[in-house]
């Protein structure tokens, strides 16, 4: 029921920031996680923490890593995982590409196949919402740029009409004098 409610909440939210917050809140609540981080990949293929629970804002804002083997040891240090088996991570996939990672730190007793499936389902929901949110942001940006280009085109058309009019008046007078001379 909570996953369904989360799915609805994710689809109702327009902003990516809201989607990130809902995802980490849900992971913390559903799994009883001590700490939760949601990392997104940037344009330079580096992952950065974009939302977190149980991690200081300062540490989260400074965290940056490549999406490779070293990421897991850096995350274990950040999350304070005494054993690598005490945290779970699920990729956020969109169109076959890893866009980020949802990671939770659990008590050993809460580590179960069920919780892995719940985290996987939540990561899938977050991936879809993230992709939708990013697509909407891209569409809004493109619509804004298109409106700007239309406005620029109208201004250029108006300027051309003024030039056409300003040149047309003297040319008409010149033609009149030429007709008179003929």
ABEGO torsion letter per residue (X at the ends): XAAAAAAAAAAABABAAAAAAAAAAAAAAAAGBABBBBBBBBAAGBBBBABBBGBBAAAAAABBBBBBAAAAAAAAAAAGBABAAABBBBBBBBGGBBABBBBBBBBAAABBAAAAAAAAAAAAAAAAAAAAAAAAAAAAAAAAAAAAAAAAAAAAAAAAAAAAAAAAAAAAAAAAAAAAAX
